[in-house]
């Protein structure tokens, strides 16, 4: 999105590469959109409407949140709002040719700022021009200049879109509701249901976007105290004889269309123009109330009445606003800084520590567990100059990403190593020489940097049955084989279709293996049951502990014909299910029944 990237390149050149310069353009867009809200609302309903719209926009969670994170989408409300302002001027009795040209330029810039503009803008402009066809025809020469300006500015985007159409189509197919083998009718019904969610109380006023990076828990995208003014603004726009306010209603219908066409919904990101739409609608409500009361009561009385009503709204809205900002700055970081579904805290501190200690070791490795596009962080935080690259090499050479389970890619007993791993990786290690923890807000472990970690040795091969059905977990207590016989070393039941499954690094991925055995094959086997069998040999009898790691699924365990545990949920990694076992001289057979519902499905085990 060049309207975010190129300004950010400028700030980076001026002030250096860091979080501040990366987020600066978002803050500037957020600030600049506030006067745009004033201009649009004032154009339709006067100064009072403009002030109210700008005030609402300045404090609502929707706009505030995306003005603080480096998401390029925050540019879309600014450019669309600016284009809308000049479009409204075009359609007013005092519209001039420069208004048509500027409207064309700014509206043409919206597809450069965020993808949903590509879906919303064409029908929006088509309906607006049809609604005002007489004005467009009357000013056809100025409109032609505006259309020419639009075409010139949008031309490079159209060329780019056309030359990358295959890539665009591929991405759209990954997220669109028109996939997953649905009929057209089913897809349209899903899109309609998605569309309605963007007008729901839950999304707008109470819960917001379910994605943690997009909104704070327990808060909607707007404040409930705005609802009466929004309703008044929309009803007033519908009932007024003036056609220009009808544009707000067209916008209201189209703002979530792009978001409704994808499966992840409701999304505050793809519906971002709503962050500008609803404050403007609230401002119009204030403006219409003032103009209506002025006709009934006179100017002074109308001003007093609307001021009192706004003060009452402020009295209700101010505590909620303060509560939101207190939550946002104090509590929100505690549950969003950490992890893949948050903001992936810890990369800056991790790279700083590794840089300070790189001379102590021969190699540095970084875990790929639960990370999203980690190479971005490597390039961003190391930020090596050409001279440093000549001296040390590229960051890719020094800081290599690996899967912790691929032990042969990172472990050499004689090598001095620093390994930055995540909480979910720690179960893989027996010992290490040193450990440095990087803690996120909320006391979550972002990274543990281990010096010379030694991996655990897990069972490297299993015998596994075919998957057995477990619809909605209804068959969890049913046995598909004789577990006592199977765990006593008896011959295998051929109907269970036992197969060797290697797990060279300890982890047996049942989702992948069993999914391929279903008809038809699937990538994620859900609501299934499988039995895993492992025979080990002991030179002499001893007591031991069976450690089982895995996804959060129930297991039943037998060793040598004895049931050890039933219906025990396996903890996520780092908290093994530890079962005391009595091992006999010679062969010992371990049988695990793994009961999968949804999500991940994997097992790792060892005897110590």
Secondary structure, DSSP 8 states (H G I E B T S, - for coil): -HHHHHHHHHHHHHH-SSHHHHHHHHHHHHHHHHHHHHHHHHHHH-HHHHHHHHHHHHH-HHHHHHTTS--TTHHHHHHHHHHHHHHHHHTSTT--HHHHHHHHHHHHHHHHH-THHHHHHHHHHHHHHHHTHHHHHHTHHHHHHHHHHHHHHHHHHHHHHHHTHHHHHHHHHHHBSS-TT--HHHHHHHHHHHHHHTTSHIIIIIS--SSTTTS-TT--SS-GGGHHHHHHHHHHHHHSS-STTHHHHHHHHHTTHHHHTBSS-S-TTTTTTHHHHHHHHHHHHHHHHHHHHHHHH-HHHHHHHHHHHHHHHHHHHHHHHHHHHHHHHHTHHHHHSSSTTTT-TTHHHHHHHHHHHGGG-SEEEEE-TT-SSHHHHHHHHH---HHHHHHH--HHHHEEEE-TT-GGGT--TT--EEEEE-GGGGGGEEE-SEEEEEEETTTEEEEEEEES-EE-----EEEE---EE-GGGTTTT--SS-HHHHTTT----GGG--EEEE-TTS-EEHHHHHHTTSSS--SS--SEEEEEEEEEEESS-EEEEEEEEESS-EEEEEETTEEEEEEEE---TTS-EEEEEEE-SEEEEEEEEEEE-SS--EEEEEE-
